[in-house]
Amino acid sequence: MTRICCVCNKIEFHGAWVTADVQSGAGPLSHGYCPVCYDNELENIRLFLRERDRGRISPAPVVPTKDSVGACAL
Ligand SMILES: [Zn+2]
């Protein structure tokens, strides 16, 4: 199975992450992050959590309950 980065679309080929045309028969794909994109996403998460903890980002939207489902006014 070929691993492909869900951000940059590089594929792992013999331990290296390379740009490739996956349309040309790469076989089954497994999506994930290459090391560069993984580090970038991890930093984005850290920044988000830091800003959230400082109150600069609103908390996550309220999850609908069984009482609120269907109460949407259009
Ligand atoms: Zn990547």
N, CA, C, O and the ligand as a Tripos MOL2 file, in Angstrom:
@<TRIPOS>MOLECULE
protein
  297   295    75     0     0
PROTEIN
NO_CHARGES

@<TRIPOS>ATOM
      1 N           0.8460   -1.1850    0.0000 N.3       1 MET1
      2 CA          0.0000    0.0000    0.0000 C.3       1 MET1
      3 C           0.8850    1.2400    0.0000 C.2       1 MET1
      4 O           1.8740    1.3020    0.7310 O.2       1 MET1
      5 N           0.5390    2.2020   -0.7980 N.am      2 THR2
      6 CA          1.3120    3.4240   -0.9290 C.3       2 THR2
      7 C           0.7730    4.4780    0.0260 C.2       2 THR2
      8 O          -0.4330    4.7210    0.0750 O.2       2 THR2
      9 N           1.6540    5.0950    0.7730 N.am      3 ARG3
     10 CA          1.2330    6.1840    1.6710 C.3       3 ARG3
     11 C           1.3350    7.5000    0.9210 C.2       3 ARG3
     12 O           2.3240    7.7680    0.2390 O.2       3 ARG3
     13 N           0.2860    8.3250    1.0580 N.am      4 ILE4
     14 CA          0.2540    9.6290    0.3880 C.3       4 ILE4
     15 C          -0.0660   10.6970    1.4230 C.2       4 ILE4
     16 O          -0.9130   10.5010    2.2950 O.2       4 ILE4
     17 N           0.6200   11.8240    1.3150 N.am      5 CYS5
     18 CA          0.3740   12.9390    2.2340 C.3       5 CYS5
     19 C          -0.9230   13.6410    1.8290 C.2       5 CYS5
     20 O          -1.1000   14.0010    0.6650 O.2       5 CYS5
     21 N          -1.8150   13.8320    2.7760 N.am      6 CYS6
     22 CA         -3.1140   14.4440    2.4910 C.3       6 CYS6
     23 C          -3.0080   15.9510    2.2770 C.2       6 CYS6
     24 O          -3.9890   16.5790    1.8810 O.2       6 CYS6
     25 N          -1.8450   16.5450    2.5280 N.am      7 VAL7
     26 CA         -1.6680   17.9840    2.3440 C.3       7 VAL7
     27 C          -0.9380   18.2750    1.0290 C.2       7 VAL7
     28 O          -1.4500   19.0190    0.1920 O.2       7 VAL7
     29 N           0.2310   17.7060    0.8440 N.am      8 CYS8
     30 CA          1.0540   18.0450   -0.3230 C.3       8 CYS8
     31 C           1.0090   16.9910   -1.4260 C.2       8 CYS8
     32 O           1.5550   17.2020   -2.5090 O.2       8 CYS8
     33 N           0.3630   15.8600   -1.1560 N.am      9 ASN9
     34 CA          0.2050   14.7700   -2.1240 C.3       9 ASN9
     35 C           1.5030   14.0660   -2.4970 C.2       9 ASN9
     36 O           1.5500   13.3440   -3.4940 O.2       9 ASN9
     37 N           2.5500   14.2640   -1.7150 N.am     10 LYS10
     38 CA          3.7520   13.4660   -1.9600 C.3      10 LYS10
     39 C           3.4730   12.0350   -1.5140 C.2      10 LYS10
     40 O           2.6400   11.7970   -0.6400 O.2      10 LYS10
     41 N           4.1760   11.0900   -2.1240 N.am     11 ILE11
     42 CA          4.0310    9.6980   -1.7100 C.3      11 ILE11
     43 C           5.3480    9.2090   -1.1230 C.2      11 ILE11
     44 O           6.4320    9.6930   -1.4500 O.2      11 ILE11
     45 N           5.1970    8.2180   -0.2340 N.am     12 GLU12
     46 CA          6.3930    7.6260    0.3440 C.3      12 GLU12
     47 C           6.8820    6.5340   -0.5920 C.2      12 GLU12
     48 O           6.1380    5.6150   -0.9360 O.2      12 GLU12
     49 N           8.1330    6.6430   -0.9970 N.am     13 PHE13
     50 CA          8.7250    5.6890   -1.9260 C.3      13 PHE13
     51 C          10.0710    5.2550   -1.3700 C.2      13 PHE13
     52 O          11.0310    6.0260   -1.3610 O.2      13 PHE13
     53 N          10.1320    4.0360   -0.9160 N.am     14 HIS14
     54 CA         11.3570    3.4820   -0.3340 C.3      14 HIS14
     55 C          11.9180    4.3840    0.7670 C.2      14 HIS14
     56 O          13.1220    4.6340    0.8210 O.2      14 HIS14
     57 N          11.0430    4.8640    1.6370 N.am     15 GLY15
     58 CA         11.4620    5.6500    2.7860 C.3      15 GLY15
     59 C          11.6110    7.1350    2.5430 C.2      15 GLY15
     60 O          11.8310    7.8920    3.4890 O.2      15 GLY15
     61 N          11.4970    7.5740    1.2920 N.am     16 ALA16
     62 CA         11.5940    9.0080    0.9900 C.3      16 ALA16
     63 C          10.2330    9.5090    0.5100 C.2      16 ALA16
     64 O           9.4730    8.7600   -0.1030 O.2      16 ALA16
     65 N           9.9300   10.7660    0.7870 N.am     17 TRP17
     66 CA          8.6680   11.3670    0.3390 C.3      17 TRP17
     67 C           8.9540   12.1550   -0.9230 C.2      17 TRP17
     68 O           9.7390   13.1030   -0.9200 O.2      17 TRP17
     69 N           8.3050   11.7470   -2.0010 N.am     18 VAL18
     70 CA          8.5970   12.3300   -3.3080 C.3      18 VAL18
     71 C           7.3090   12.7580   -3.9860 C.2      18 VAL18
     72 O           6.2300   12.2330   -3.7120 O.2      18 VAL18
     73 N           7.4540   13.7320   -4.8840 N.am     19 THR19
     74 CA          6.3360   14.1440   -5.7220 C.3      19 THR19
     75 C           6.2090   13.1210   -6.8390 C.2      19 THR19
     76 O           7.1830   12.7850   -7.5120 O.2      19 THR19
     77 N           4.9970   12.6380   -7.0200 N.am     20 ALA20
     78 CA          4.8000   11.6220   -8.0520 C.3      20 ALA20
     79 C           3.3900   11.7240   -8.5900 C.2      20 ALA20
     80 O           2.5140   12.3270   -7.9700 O.2      20 ALA20
     81 N           3.1860   11.1400   -9.7280 N.am     21 ASP21
     82 CA          1.8670   11.1020  -10.3370 C.3      21 ASP21
     83 C           1.1650    9.8320   -9.8540 C.2      21 ASP21
     84 O           1.4470    8.7350  -10.3360 O.2      21 ASP21
     85 N           0.2590    9.9910   -8.9060 N.am     22 VAL22
     86 CA         -0.4150    8.8200   -8.3510 C.3      22 VAL22
     87 C          -1.4810    8.2860   -9.2880 C.2      22 VAL22
     88 O          -2.0510    7.2230   -9.0400 O.2      22 VAL22
     89 N          -1.7590    9.0130  -10.3670 N.am     23 GLN23
     90 CA         -2.7260    8.5350  -11.3520 C.3      23 GLN23
     91 C          -2.1610    7.3640  -12.1490 C.2      23 GLN23
     92 O          -2.9030    6.6450  -12.8170 O.2      23 GLN23
     93 N          -0.8550    7.1760  -12.0750 N.am     24 SER24
     94 CA         -0.2120    6.1930  -12.9440 C.3      24 SER24
     95 C          -0.0530    4.8290  -12.2820 C.2      24 SER24
     96 O           0.9590    4.1550  -12.4730 O.2      24 SER24
     97 N          -1.0320    4.4350  -11.5210 N.am     25 GLY25
     98 CA         -1.0200    3.0760  -11.0190 C.3      25 GLY25
     99 C          -0.2290    2.8610   -9.7610 C.2      25 GLY25
    100 O           0.5700    1.9270   -9.6850 O.2      25 GLY25
    101 N          -0.4290    3.7010   -8.7700 N.am     26 ALA26
    102 CA          0.2730    3.5490   -7.5040 C.3      26 ALA26
    103 C          -0.3530    2.4510   -6.6480 C.2      26 ALA26
    104 O           0.2130    2.0730   -5.6220 O.2      26 ALA26
    105 N          -1.4920    1.9430   -7.0480 N.am     27 GLY27
    106 CA         -2.1600    0.9170   -6.2470 C.3      27 GLY27
    107 C          -2.9480    1.5430   -5.1190 C.2      27 GLY27
    108 O          -3.1950    2.7480   -5.1280 O.2      27 GLY27
    109 N          -3.3460    0.7350   -4.1430 N.am     28 PRO28
    110 CA         -4.1330    1.2680   -3.0190 C.3      28 PRO28
    111 C          -3.3510    2.3440   -2.2640 C.2      28 PRO28
    112 O          -2.1400    2.2220   -2.0800 O.2      28 PRO28
    113 N          -4.0450    3.3950   -1.8280 N.am     29 LEU29
    114 CA         -3.4050    4.5050   -1.1250 C.3      29 LEU29
    115 C          -3.8610    4.5590    0.3220 C.2      29 LEU29
    116 O          -5.0080    4.2440    0.6380 O.2      29 LEU29
    117 N          -2.9640    4.9560    1.1820 N.am     30 SER30
    118 CA         -3.2680    5.2190    2.5790 C.3      30 SER30
    119 C          -2.8810    6.6650    2.8570 C.2      30 SER30
    120 O          -1.7190    7.0370    2.6970 O.2      30 SER30
    121 N          -3.8410    7.4810    3.2710 N.am     31 HIS31
    122 CA         -3.5710    8.8970    3.4920 C.3      31 HIS31
    123 C          -3.0000    9.1480    4.8730 C.2      31 HIS31
    124 O          -3.3540    8.4790    5.8440 O.2      31 HIS31
    125 N          -2.1180   10.1150    4.9410 N.am     32 GLY32
    126 CA         -1.5090   10.5040    6.2030 C.3      32 GLY32
    127 C          -0.7730   11.8130    5.9960 C.2      32 GLY32
    128 O          -1.1300   12.6010    5.1200 O.2      32 GLY32
    129 N           0.2500   12.0450    6.7960 N.am     33 TYR33
    130 CA          1.0650   13.2520    6.6690 C.3      33 TYR33
    131 C           2.5120   12.8700    6.4120 C.2      33 TYR33
    132 O           3.0370   11.9490    7.0360 O.2      33 TYR33
    133 N           3.1550   13.5780    5.4940 N.am     34 CYS34
    134 CA          4.6000   13.4280    5.3610 C.3      34 CYS34
    135 C           5.2270   14.1530    6.5560 C.2      34 CYS34
    136 O           4.5410   14.9300    7.2210 O.2      34 CYS34
    137 N           6.5000   13.9220    6.8430 N.am     35 PRO35
    138 CA          7.1170   14.5450    8.0260 C.3      35 PRO35
    139 C           7.0230   16.0730    8.0440 C.2      35 PRO35
    140 O           6.8020   16.6620    9.1020 O.2      35 PRO35
    141 N           7.1870   16.7220    6.8860 N.am     36 VAL36
    142 CA          7.1350   18.1910    6.8350 C.3      36 VAL36
    143 C           5.7310   18.6840    7.1590 C.2      36 VAL36
    144 O           5.5600   19.5800    7.9850 O.2      36 VAL36
    145 N           4.7300   18.1020    6.5120 N.am     37 CYS37
    146 CA          3.3500   18.5370    6.7500 C.3      37 CYS37
    147 C           2.8890   18.1640    8.1550 C.2      37 CYS37
    148 O           2.1100   18.8940    8.7690 O.2      37 CYS37
    149 N           3.3690   17.0280    8.6670 N.am     38 TYR38
    150 CA          3.0390   16.6390   10.0380 C.3      38 TYR38
    151 C           3.5300   17.7090   11.0140 C.2      38 TYR38
    152 O           2.7830   18.1380   11.8930 O.2      38 TYR38
    153 N           4.7770   18.1370   10.8610 N.am     39 ASP39
    154 CA          5.3220   19.1650   11.7570 C.3      39 ASP39
    155 C           4.5440   20.4770   11.6160 C.2      39 ASP39
    156 O           4.2870   21.1530   12.6120 O.2      39 ASP39
    157 N           4.1690   20.8380   10.3860 N.am     40 ASN40
    158 CA          3.3930   22.0660   10.1720 C.3      40 ASN40
    159 C           2.0230   21.9780   10.8350 C.2      40 ASN40
    160 O           1.5860   22.9250   11.4900 O.2      40 ASN40
    161 N           1.3490   20.8500   10.6680 N.am     41 GLU41
    162 CA          0.0300   20.6830   11.2740 C.3      41 GLU41
    163 C           0.1150   20.6850   12.7900 C.2      41 GLU41
    164 O          -0.7420   21.2520   13.4680 O.2      41 GLU41
    165 N           1.1520   20.0480   13.3180 N.am     42 LEU42
    166 CA          1.3440   20.0270   14.7690 C.3      42 LEU42
    167 C           1.5440   21.4450   15.2950 C.2      42 LEU42
    168 O           1.0040   21.7990   16.3430 O.2      42 LEU42
    169 N           2.3130   22.2540   14.5800 N.am     43 GLU43
    170 CA          2.5200   23.6420   14.9920 C.3      43 GLU43
    171 C           1.2190   24.4230   14.9090 C.2      43 GLU43
    172 O           0.9390   25.2470   15.7790 O.2      43 GLU43
    173 N           0.4120   24.1770   13.8670 N.am     44 ASN44
    174 CA         -0.8950   24.8390   13.7610 C.3      44 ASN44
    175 C          -1.7960   24.4780   14.9360 C.2      44 ASN44
    176 O          -2.5110   25.3340   15.4580 O.2      44 ASN44
    177 N          -1.7640   23.2320   15.3480 N.am     45 ILE45
    178 CA         -2.5670   22.8020   16.4970 C.3      45 ILE45
    179 C          -2.0810   23.4910   17.7650 C.2      45 ILE45
    180 O          -2.8850   23.9530   18.5750 O.2      45 ILE45
    181 N          -0.7510   23.5580   17.9360 N.am     46 ARG46
    182 CA         -0.2060   24.2280   19.1240 C.3      46 ARG46
    183 C          -0.6100   25.7010   19.1470 C.2      46 ARG46
    184 O          -0.9770   26.2270   20.1980 O.2      46 ARG46
    185 N          -0.5450   26.3740   17.9860 N.am     47 LEU47
    186 CA         -0.9420   27.7850   17.9110 C.3      47 LEU47
    187 C          -2.4200   27.9430   18.2180 C.2      47 LEU47
    188 O          -2.8100   28.8570   18.9450 O.2      47 LEU47
    189 N          -3.2520   27.0540   17.6680 N.am     48 PHE48
    190 CA         -4.6810   27.1140   17.9230 C.3      48 PHE48
    191 C          -4.9620   26.9570   19.4160 C.2      48 PHE48
    192 O          -5.7330   27.7270   19.9880 O.2      48 PHE48
    193 N          -4.3380   25.9600   20.0490 N.am     49 LEU49
    194 CA         -4.5920   25.7190   21.4670 C.3      49 LEU49
    195 C          -4.1190   26.8940   22.3190 C.2      49 LEU49
    196 O          -4.7700   27.2600   23.2970 O.2      49 LEU49
    197 N          -2.9660   27.4910   21.9360 N.am     50 ARG50
    198 CA         -2.4470   28.6380   22.6780 C.3      50 ARG50
    199 C          -3.4080   29.8220   22.5670 C.2      50 ARG50
    200 O          -3.7040   30.4800   23.5650 O.2      50 ARG50
    201 N          -3.8890   30.0900   21.3640 N.am     51 GLU51
    202 CA         -4.8320   31.2040   21.1620 C.3      51 GLU51
    203 C          -6.1610   30.9240   21.8490 C.2      51 GLU51
    204 O          -6.7670   31.8240   22.4300 O.2      51 GLU51
    205 N          -6.6130   29.6740   21.7810 N.am     52 ARG52
    206 CA         -7.8660   29.3100   22.4520 C.3      52 ARG52
    207 C          -7.7450   29.5200   23.9570 C.2      52 ARG52
    208 O          -8.6580   30.0490   24.5910 O.2      52 ARG52
    209 N          -6.6020   29.1000   24.5310 N.am     53 ASP53
    210 CA         -6.4110   29.2290   25.9710 C.3      53 ASP53
    211 C          -6.3000   30.6920   26.3880 C.2      53 ASP53
    212 O          -6.5940   31.0300   27.5350 O.2      53 ASP53
    213 N          -5.8800   31.5610   25.4790 N.am     54 ARG54
    214 CA         -5.8140   32.9930   25.7830 C.3      54 ARG54
    215 C          -7.1590   33.6700   25.5480 C.2      54 ARG54
    216 O          -7.2990   34.8680   25.7930 O.2      54 ARG54
    217 N          -8.1420   32.9210   25.0800 N.am     55 GLY55
    218 CA         -9.4730   33.4600   24.8570 C.3      55 GLY55
    219 C          -9.6220   34.2280   23.5710 C.2      55 GLY55
    220 O         -10.6110   34.9360   23.3820 O.2      55 GLY55
    221 N          -8.6520   34.1020   22.6770 N.am     56 ARG56
    222 CA         -8.7000   34.8360   21.4090 C.3      56 ARG56
    223 C          -9.5070   34.1060   20.3400 C.2      56 ARG56
    224 O          -9.8370   34.6720   19.2980 O.2      56 ARG56
    225 N          -9.8190   32.8470   20.6130 N.am     57 ILE57
    226 CA        -10.6060   32.0600   19.6690 C.3      57 ILE57
    227 C         -11.8360   31.5680   20.4170 C.2      57 ILE57
    228 O         -11.7390   31.0880   21.5460 O.2      57 ILE57
    229 N         -12.9820   31.6900   19.7800 N.am     58 SER58
    230 CA        -14.2110   31.2230   20.4060 C.3      58 SER58
    231 C         -14.1300   29.7240   20.6250 C.2      58 SER58
    232 O         -13.4920   29.0040   19.8570 O.2      58 SER58
    233 N         -14.7810   29.2660   21.6770 N.am     59 PRO59
    234 CA        -14.8190   27.8220   21.8810 C.3      59 PRO59
    235 C         -15.5440   27.1420   20.7300 C.2      59 PRO59
    236 O         -16.2250   27.7900   19.9350 O.2      59 PRO59
    237 N         -15.3910   25.8520   20.6560 N.am     60 ALA60
    238 CA        -16.0410   25.0810   19.5920 C.3      60 ALA60
    239 C         -17.5510   25.2810   19.6530 C.2      60 ALA60
    240 O         -18.1070   25.4900   20.7310 O.2      60 ALA60
    241 N         -18.2220   25.2170   18.4930 N.am     61 PRO61
    242 CA        -19.6720   25.3690   18.4890 C.3      61 PRO61
    243 C         -20.3350   24.3400   19.3900 C.2      61 PRO61
    244 O         -19.8260   23.2370   19.5950 O.2      61 PRO61
    245 N         -21.4690   24.7290   19.9130 N.am     62 VAL62
    246 CA        -22.2100   23.8320   20.8000 C.3      62 VAL62
    247 C         -22.7520   22.6670   19.9790 C.2      62 VAL62
    248 O         -23.3430   22.8540   18.9160 O.2      62 VAL62
    249 N         -22.5420   21.4800   20.4900 N.am     63 VAL63
    250 CA        -23.0460   20.2910   19.8090 C.3      63 VAL63
    251 C         -24.5550   20.2210   20.0030 C.2      63 VAL63
    252 O         -25.0310   20.3450   21.1310 O.2      63 VAL63
    253 N         -25.3110   20.0270   18.9390 N.am     64 PRO64
    254 CA        -26.7650   19.9610   19.0730 C.3      64 PRO64
    255 C         -27.1890   18.8410   20.0130 C.2      64 PRO64
    256 O         -26.5780   17.7720   20.0420 O.2      64 PRO64
    257 N         -28.2090   19.0920   20.7570 N.am     65 THR65
    258 CA        -28.7900   18.0540   21.6100 C.3      65 THR65
    259 C         -30.0480   17.5400   20.9450 C.2      65 THR65
    260 O         -30.4650   18.0510   19.9060 O.2      65 THR65
    261 N         -30.6500   16.5330   21.5440 N.am     66 LYS66
    262 CA        -31.8730   15.9880   20.9590 C.3      66 LYS66
    263 C         -32.9910   17.0260   20.9880 C.2      66 LYS66
    264 O         -33.9190   16.9620   20.1810 O.2      66 LYS66
    265 N         -32.9070   17.9930   21.9250 N.am     67 ASP67
    266 CA        -33.9430   19.0230   21.9990 C.3      67 ASP67
    267 C         -33.7490   20.1220   20.9630 C.2      67 ASP67
    268 O         -34.7100   20.7780   20.5590 O.2      67 ASP67
    269 N         -32.5040   20.3230   20.5340 N.am     68 SER68
    270 CA        -32.2410   21.3940   19.5760 C.3      68 SER68
    271 C         -32.2830   20.9250   18.1350 C.2      68 SER68
    272 O         -32.3740   21.7410   17.2170 O.2      68 SER68
    273 N         -32.2190   19.6320   17.9290 N.am     69 VAL69
    274 CA        -32.2490   19.1100   16.5520 C.3      69 VAL69
    275 C         -33.6130   19.4030   15.9380 C.2      69 VAL69
    276 O         -34.6490   19.1290   16.5430 O.2      69 VAL69
    277 N         -33.6030   19.9500   14.7600 N.am     70 GLY70
    278 CA        -34.8510   20.2560   14.0850 C.3      70 GLY70
    279 C         -35.4150   21.6150   14.4680 C.2      70 GLY70
    280 O         -36.4690   22.0070   13.9670 O.2      70 GLY70
    281 N         -34.7240   22.3500   15.3580 N.am     71 ALA71
    282 CA        -35.2180   23.6450   15.8000 C.3      71 ALA71
    283 C         -34.6360   24.7740   14.9640 C.2      71 ALA71
    284 O         -34.7480   25.9410   15.3380 O.2      71 ALA71
    285 N         -34.0250   24.4470   13.8550 N.am     72 CYS72
    286 CA        -33.4220   25.4570   12.9980 C.3      72 CYS72
    287 C         -34.5010   26.2870   12.3070 C.2      72 CYS72
    288 O         -35.3960   25.7470   11.6570 O.2      72 CYS72
    289 N         -34.4040   27.5940   12.4570 N.am     73 ALA73
    290 CA        -35.3790   28.4900   11.8160 C.3      73 ALA73
    291 C         -34.7890   29.0000   10.5220 C.2      73 ALA73
    292 O         -33.7660   29.6830   10.5490 O.2      73 ALA73
    293 N         -35.3790   28.7030    9.4180 N.am     74 LEU74
    294 CA        -34.8930   29.1660    8.1210 C.3      74 LEU74
    295 C         -35.6970   30.3480    7.6530 C.2      74 LEU74
    296 O         -35.4370   30.8820    6.5750 O.2      74 LEU74
    297 ZN          3.1050   16.6240    2.9380 Zn       75 ZN75
@<TRIPOS>BOND
     1     1     2 1
     2     2     3 1
     3     3     4 2
     4     3     5 am
     5     5     6 1
     6     6     7 1
     7     7     8 2
     8     7     9 am
     9     9    10 1
    10    10    11 1
    11    11    12 2
    12    11    13 am
    13    13    14 1
    14    14    15 1
    15    15    16 2
    16    15    17 am
    17    17    18 1
    18    18    19 1
    19    19    20 2
    20    19    21 am
    21    21    22 1
    22    22    23 1
    23    23    24 2
    24    23    25 am
    25    25    26 1
    26    26    27 1
    27    27    28 2
    28    27    29 am
    29    29    30 1
    30    30    31 1
    31    31    32 2
    32    31    33 am
    33    33    34 1
    34    34    35 1
    35    35    36 2
    36    35    37 am
    37    37    38 1
    38    38    39 1
    39    39    40 2
    40    39    41 am
    41    41    42 1
    42    42    43 1
    43    43    44 2
    44    43    45 am
    45    45    46 1
    46    46    47 1
    47    47    48 2
    48    47    49 am
    49    49    50 1
    50    50    51 1
    51    51    52 2
    52    51    53 am
    53    53    54 1
    54    54    55 1
    55    55    56 2
    56    55    57 am
    57    57    58 1
    58    58    59 1
    59    59    60 2
    60    59    61 am
    61    61    62 1
    62    62    63 1
    63    63    64 2
    64    63    65 am
    65    65    66 1
    66    66    67 1
    67    67    68 2
    68    67    69 am
    69    69    70 1
    70    70    71 1
    71    71    72 2
    72    71    73 am
    73    73    74 1
    74    74    75 1
    75    75    76 2
    76    75    77 am
    77    77    78 1
    78    78    79 1
    79    79    80 2
    80    79    81 am
    81    81    82 1
    82    82    83 1
    83    83    84 2
    84    83    85 am
    85    85    86 1
    86    86    87 1
    87    87    88 2
    88    87    89 am
    89    89    90 1
    90    90    91 1
    91    91    92 2
    92    91    93 am
    93    93    94 1
    94    94    95 1
    95    95    96 2
    96    95    97 am
    97    97    98 1
    98    98    99 1
    99    99   100 2
   100    99   101 am
   101   101   102 1
   102   102   103 1
   103   103   104 2
   104   103   105 am
   105   105   106 1
   106   106   107 1
   107   107   108 2
   108   107   109 am
   109   109   110 1
   110   110   111 1
   111   111   112 2
   112   111   113 am
   113   113   114 1
   114   114   115 1
   115   115   116 2
   116   115   117 am
   117   117   118 1
   118   118   119 1
   119   119   120 2
   120   119   121 am
   121   121   122 1
   122   122   123 1
   123   123   124 2
   124   123   125 am
   125   125   126 1
   126   126   127 1
   127   127   128 2
   128   127   129 am
   129   129   130 1
   130   130   131 1
   131   131   132 2
   132   131   133 am
   133   133   134 1
   134   134   135 1
   135   135   136 2
   136   135   137 am
   137   137   138 1
   138   138   139 1
   139   139   140 2
   140   139   141 am
   141   141   142 1
   142   142   143 1
   143   143   144 2
   144   143   145 am
   145   145   146 1
   146   146   147 1
   147   147   148 2
   148   147   149 am
   149   149   150 1
   150   150   151 1
   151   151   152 2
   152   151   153 am
   153   153   154 1
   154   154   155 1
   155   155   156 2
   156   155   157 am
   157   157   158 1
   158   158   159 1
   159   159   160 2
   160   159   161 am
   161   161   162 1
   162   162   163 1
   163   163   164 2
   164   163   165 am
   165   165   166 1
   166   166   167 1
   167   167   168 2
   168   167   169 am
   169   169   170 1
   170   170   171 1
   171   171   172 2
   172   171   173 am
   173   173   174 1
   174   174   175 1
   175   175   176 2
   176   175   177 am
   177   177   178 1
   178   178   179 1
   179   179   180 2
   180   179   181 am
   181   181   182 1
   182   182   183 1
   183   183   184 2
   184   183   185 am
   185   185   186 1
   186   186   187 1
   187   187   188 2
   188   187   189 am
   189   189   190 1
   190   190   191 1
   191   191   192 2
   192   191   193 am
   193   193   194 1
   194   194   195 1
   195   195   196 2
   196   195   197 am
   197   197   198 1
   198   198   199 1
   199   199   200 2
   200   199   201 am
   201   201   202 1
   202   202   203 1
   203   203   204 2
   204   203   205 am
   205   205   206 1
   206   206   207 1
   207   207   208 2
   208   207   209 am
   209   209   210 1
   210   210   211 1
   211   211   212 2
   212   211   213 am
   213   213   214 1
   214   214   215 1
   215   215   216 2
   216   215   217 am
   217   217   218 1
   218   218   219 1
   219   219   220 2
   220   219   221 am
   221   221   222 1
   222   222   223 1
   223   223   224 2
   224   223   225 am
   225   225   226 1
   226   226   227 1
   227   227   228 2
   228   227   229 am
   229   229   230 1
   230   230   231 1
   231   231   232 2
   232   231   233 am
   233   233   234 1
   234   234   235 1
   235   235   236 2
   236   235   237 am
   237   237   238 1
   238   238   239 1
   239   239   240 2
   240   239   241 am
   241   241   242 1
   242   242   243 1
   243   243   244 2
   244   243   245 am
   245   245   246 1
   246   246   247 1
   247   247   248 2
   248   247   249 am
   249   249   250 1
   250   250   251 1
   251   251   252 2
   252   251   253 am
   253   253   254 1
   254   254   255 1
   255   255   256 2
   256   255   257 am
   257   257   258 1
   258   258   259 1
   259   259   260 2
   260   259   261 am
   261   261   262 1
   262   262   263 1
   263   263   264 2
   264   263   265 am
   265   265   266 1
   266   266   267 1
   267   267   268 2
   268   267   269 am
   269   269   270 1
   270   270   271 1
   271   271   272 2
   272   271   273 am
   273   273   274 1
   274   274   275 1
   275   275   276 2
   276   275   277 am
   277   277   278 1
   278   278   279 1
   279   279   280 2
   280   279   281 am
   281   281   282 1
   282   282   283 1
   283   283   284 2
   284   283   285 am
   285   285   286 1
   286   286   287 1
   287   287   288 2
   288   287   289 am
   289   289   290 1
   290   290   291 1
   291   291   292 2
   292   291   293 am
   293   293   294 1
   294   294   295 1
   295   295   296 2
@<TRIPOS>SUBSTRUCTURE
     1 MET1         2 RESIDUE 1 A MET
     2 THR2         6 RESIDUE 1 A THR
     3 ARG3        10 RESIDUE 1 A ARG
     4 ILE4        14 RESIDUE 1 A ILE
     5 CYS5        18 RESIDUE 1 A CYS
     6 CYS6        22 RESIDUE 1 A CYS
     7 VAL7        26 RESIDUE 1 A VAL
     8 CYS8        30 RESIDUE 1 A CYS
     9 ASN9        34 RESIDUE 1 A ASN
    10 LYS10       38 RESIDUE 1 A LYS
    11 ILE11       42 RESIDUE 1 A ILE
    12 GLU12       46 RESIDUE 1 A GLU
    13 PHE13       50 RESIDUE 1 A PHE
    14 HIS14       54 RESIDUE 1 A HIS
    15 GLY15       58 RESIDUE 1 A GLY
    16 ALA16       62 RESIDUE 1 A ALA
    17 TRP17       66 RESIDUE 1 A TRP
    18 VAL18       70 RESIDUE 1 A VAL
    19 THR19       74 RESIDUE 1 A THR
    20 ALA20       78 RESIDUE 1 A ALA
    21 ASP21       82 RESIDUE 1 A ASP
    22 VAL22       86 RESIDUE 1 A VAL
    23 GLN23       90 RESIDUE 1 A GLN
    24 SER24       94 RESIDUE 1 A SER
    25 GLY25       98 RESIDUE 1 A GLY
    26 ALA26      102 RESIDUE 1 A ALA
    27 GLY27      106 RESIDUE 1 A GLY
    28 PRO28      110 RESIDUE 1 A PRO
    29 LEU29      114 RESIDUE 1 A LEU
    30 SER30      118 RESIDUE 1 A SER
    31 HIS31      122 RESIDUE 1 A HIS
    32 GLY32      126 RESIDUE 1 A GLY
    33 TYR33      130 RESIDUE 1 A TYR
    34 CYS34      134 RESIDUE 1 A CYS
    35 PRO35      138 RESIDUE 1 A PRO
    36 VAL36      142 RESIDUE 1 A VAL
    37 CYS37      146 RESIDUE 1 A CYS
    38 TYR38      150 RESIDUE 1 A TYR
    39 ASP39      154 RESIDUE 1 A ASP
    40 ASN40      158 RESIDUE 1 A ASN
    41 GLU41      162 RESIDUE 1 A GLU
    42 LEU42      166 RESIDUE 1 A LEU
    43 GLU43      170 RESIDUE 1 A GLU
    44 ASN44      174 RESIDUE 1 A ASN
    45 ILE45      178 RESIDUE 1 A ILE
    46 ARG46      182 RESIDUE 1 A ARG
    47 LEU47      186 RESIDUE 1 A LEU
    48 PHE48      190 RESIDUE 1 A PHE
    49 LEU49      194 RESIDUE 1 A LEU
    50 ARG50      198 RESIDUE 1 A ARG
    51 GLU51      202 RESIDUE 1 A GLU
    52 ARG52      206 RESIDUE 1 A ARG
    53 ASP53      210 RESIDUE 1 A ASP
    54 ARG54      214 RESIDUE 1 A ARG
    55 GLY55      218 RESIDUE 1 A GLY
    56 ARG56      222 RESIDUE 1 A ARG
    57 ILE57      226 RESIDUE 1 A ILE
    58 SER58      230 RESIDUE 1 A SER
    59 PRO59      234 RESIDUE 1 A PRO
    60 ALA60      238 RESIDUE 1 A ALA
    61 PRO61      242 RESIDUE 1 A PRO
    62 VAL62      246 RESIDUE 1 A VAL
    63 VAL63      250 RESIDUE 1 A VAL
    64 PRO64      254 RESIDUE 1 A PRO
    65 THR65      258 RESIDUE 1 A THR
    66 LYS66      262 RESIDUE 1 A LYS
    67 ASP67      266 RESIDUE 1 A ASP
    68 SER68      270 RESIDUE 1 A SER
    69 VAL69      274 RESIDUE 1 A VAL
    70 GLY70      278 RESIDUE 1 A GLY
    71 ALA71      282 RESIDUE 1 A ALA
    72 CYS72      286 RESIDUE 1 A CYS
    73 ALA73      290 RESIDUE 1 A ALA
    74 LEU74      294 RESIDUE 1 A LEU
    75 ZN75       297 GROUP 0 **** ****
